[in-house]
Amino acid sequence: MVELPFQQPQTLSQRQNRALALAAVFQATQLTHMTAISGRQSIGDSGNFYLEQLIKASLNIRPTSNQSCQTLDFFNQLADISLGLKTLESSITQPFNPAPKSRLPKLSNAKLPMSYAMALLQLEKKVYSNPKFVEIIEKSQQKILKQLSFFDNNYTHPSILANLAQTYVDTAGQINPRIMVRGNAEAFKDTAHTNRIRAALFTGLQMAHLWRQLGGSSWSMIFSKRKLLQDIQDLARLQYQVV
């Protein structure tokens, strides 16, 4: 028997769809965190791959509510969100233990991807309740989709990242309190670096909107952690099938 990447599962349940969309939010915030602490260093081919998948999806998520859509309508396969599934699972299962002997990351670092995610879920409601911001996002999506043909469909081209970053600044960046990203202070002086961070945050905003469209709510997430964890683990197992 050979294990092959799972391409397209049977129709996911509504709960699984929500869990996968939430995992995509956490993928975006994990990439935000990784980029912020890496300074001028690259987050690697793997990180770039996961960011590219989020950008592709975020350019196609529209403001119109559509609870009948599948999260995988915006991705090629479950493996595209595997970083998010791992990050979300860790946020649920690993207590933030600051004890010196703990093998877990330090308190400040362990909490950051989750705190960014929670902030994005709150920002998404404010952004998408403002018609002006919705219009900015829609126009930006159209502009970037046209631009891609000039950059050989390179979704992580500096110009594409710059436009995504500006869209974030013009929408979520106008709302207080703003997300304060912690990382390499020297690196934040580099415009290309901050553009990548803001682009990642924009994809997280879009994933949060998809999660909301699928019926996600902060209260249900907080009080249904056991069900959410089960859904995440089921989705993680679905990434591969035995043939």
C-alpha positions in Angstrom: 0.0 0.0 0.0 1.2 3.5 -0.8 0.2 6.7 0.9 -0.7 9.5 -1.6 -1.6 13.1 -0.9 -5.3 13.4 -0.4 -6.6 15.6 -3.3 -10.3 16.2 -2.7 -12.2 14.6 0.2 -15.9 13.8 0.3 -18.1 16.7 1.1 -16.9 18.1 4.5 -19.4 18.6 7.2 -20.3 22.1 8.1 -18.3 21.9 11.3 -15.3 20.6 9.4 -15.6 23.4 6.9 -15.6 26.0 9.7 -12.6 24.3 11.4 -10.6 24.3 8.1 -11.4 28.0 7.5 -10.3 28.8 11.1 -7.1 26.8 10.6 -6.4 29.0 7.5 -6.7 32.0 9.8 -4.1 30.5 12.1 -1.9 29.6 9.2 -1.9 33.3 8.3 -1.0 34.4 11.8 1.7 31.7 12.2 3.3 33.1 9.0 2.9 36.6 10.3 4.8 35.5 13.4 7.4 33.6 11.5 8.1 36.5 9.2 8.2 39.0 12.0 10.9 37.1 14.0 12.9 36.1 11.0 14.1 39.5 10.2 15.6 39.7 6.7 15.9 36.0 6.6 13.5 34.0 4.4 10.8 31.9 6.0 11.9 29.2 3.5 10.2 27.5 0.6 7.7 25.8 2.9 6.6 29.1 4.4 6.4 30.8 0.9 4.3 27.9 -0.3 1.8 28.2 2.5 1.6 32.0 2.0 1.0 31.6 -1.7 -1.9 29.3 -1.1 -3.5 31.8 1.3 -3.0 34.7 -1.2 -4.7 32.7 -4.0 -7.6 32.0 -1.7 -7.9 35.5 -0.3 -8.2 37.0 -3.8 -11.3 34.9 -4.5 -13.2 35.2 -1.2 -16.0 37.7 -1.8 -18.1 39.7 0.8 -21.4 38.1 -0.3 -22.4 35.5 2.3 -22.4 32.0 0.9 -22.8 29.3 3.5 -23.0 26.5 0.9 -19.4 26.9 -0.2 -16.7 24.6 0.9 -13.4 25.9 2.3 -11.6 23.7 -0.2 -13.3 25.6 -3.0 -10.5 28.1 -2.4 -7.6 25.6 -2.1 -6.3 22.7 -4.1 -6.0 20.3 -1.3 -6.0 19.9 2.5 -2.2 19.9 2.6 -2.3 23.6 1.6 -3.6 24.4 5.1 -1.5 21.8 7.0 0.5 24.5 8.8 -2.7 26.1 10.0 -4.1 22.8 11.2 -0.9 22.2 13.2 -0.9 25.7 14.6 -4.6 25.6 15.6 -4.2 22.2 17.2 -1.2 23.4 19.2 -3.1 26.5 20.4 -5.9 24.3 21.8 -3.8 21.4 23.2 -0.7 23.1 24.6 -1.2 25.2 27.7 0.9 28.3 27.8 3.1 27.1 30.7 5.8 29.7 31.6 7.5 27.3 34.0 11.3 27.2 33.6 11.4 23.4 33.0 8.6 23.5 30.4 9.5 22.3 26.9 6.9 24.6 25.4 7.8 27.9 23.8 8.1 30.9 26.1 4.8 32.5 27.1 5.2 35.6 24.9 6.1 33.6 21.8 3.6 30.8 22.2 0.7 33.2 22.5 1.4 35.4 19.6 -0.1 33.5 16.6 -3.3 32.9 18.7 -3.5 36.5 19.8 -3.2 37.7 16.2 -5.9 35.3 15.2 -8.3 36.4 17.9 -7.7 40.0 16.9 -8.3 39.3 13.2 -11.6 37.6 14.0 -12.7 40.8 15.8 -11.4 43.1 13.0 -13.1 41.1 10.3 -16.5 42.0 11.7 -15.7 45.7 11.8 -14.1 45.7 8.3 -16.9 43.9 6.6 -19.6 45.9 8.3 -18.2 49.0 6.6 -19.3 49.4 3.0 -16.3 51.6 2.2 -13.8 49.0 3.4 -15.7 46.2 1.5 -15.4 48.3 -1.7 -11.7 48.8 -1.2 -11.2 45.1 -0.8 -13.2 44.2 -3.9 -11.4 46.8 -6.1 -8.0 45.6 -4.8 -8.9 42.0 -5.6 -9.8 42.9 -9.1 -6.6 45.0 -9.5 -4.3 42.3 -8.2 -5.9 39.5 -10.2 -5.2 41.6 -13.4 -1.7 42.4 -12.3 -0.8 38.7 -11.8 -0.6 38.2 -15.6 2.3 40.7 -15.7 4.2 38.8 -13.0 3.8 35.3 -14.4 1.2 34.5 -11.8 3.8 34.9 -9.0 1.6 35.5 -6.0 4.5 36.4 -3.8 6.0 39.0 -6.2 7.0 42.1 -4.2 4.5 44.2 -6.1 1.6 41.8 -5.3 2.7 41.7 -1.6 2.8 45.5 -1.6 -0.7 45.8 -2.9 -2.0 43.3 -0.4 -0.3 45.1 2.4 -1.8 48.5 1.3 -5.2 46.9 1.2 -4.7 45.8 4.8 -3.5 49.3 5.8 -6.5 50.9 4.1 -9.0 48.7 5.8 -8.2 46.8 9.0 -5.3 49.2 9.6 -7.7 52.1 10.0 -9.5 50.4 13.0 -8.3 50.7 16.6 -7.0 48.9 18.4 -4.6 47.8 15.7 -2.7 44.5 15.7 0.8 45.1 17.1 3.1 42.6 15.6 6.2 41.7 17.7 9.4 40.8 16.1 12.8 41.9 14.8 12.8 45.7 15.3 15.6 46.3 12.9 13.8 44.3 10.2 10.6 46.4 10.5 12.6 49.2 8.9 12.6 47.2 5.7 9.5 48.0 3.6 9.5 44.6 1.8 9.5 42.9 5.2 6.6 44.9 6.6 4.7 44.4 3.3 5.0 40.6 3.7 3.7 40.8 7.3 0.7 43.0 6.3 0.0 40.8 3.3 -0.1 37.7 5.6 -2.5 39.6 7.9 -4.7 40.5 5.0 -5.0 36.8 4.0 -5.9 36.1 7.6 -8.6 38.8 7.5 -10.1 37.1 4.4 -9.9 33.6 6.0 -11.7 35.1 9.0 -14.4 36.3 6.7 -14.8 32.9 5.1 -15.0 31.4 8.6 -17.8 33.9 9.5 -19.6 33.1 6.2 -19.6 29.4 7.2 -21.3 30.2 10.5 -18.2 30.7 12.7 -18.6 32.6 15.9 -16.1 33.4 18.7 -18.4 32.1 21.4 -18.9 28.7 19.8 -15.2 28.4 19.2 -14.4 29.1 22.9 -17.1 26.8 24.3 -16.7 23.9 21.8 -13.0 23.3 22.0 -13.3 19.6 22.3 -15.4 19.3 19.1 -13.1 21.7 17.3 -10.1 19.7 18.3 -11.8 16.5 17.0 -12.6 18.2 13.7 -9.0 19.4 13.3 -7.5 15.9 14.0 -10.0 14.3 11.6 -9.0 16.8 8.9 -5.3 16.2 9.6 -5.8 12.5 9.0 -7.7 13.2 5.8 -4.6 14.7 4.3 -3.5 11.3 3.2 -5.3 8.2 2.0 -4.2 4.7 1.8 -4.5 3.1 -1.7 
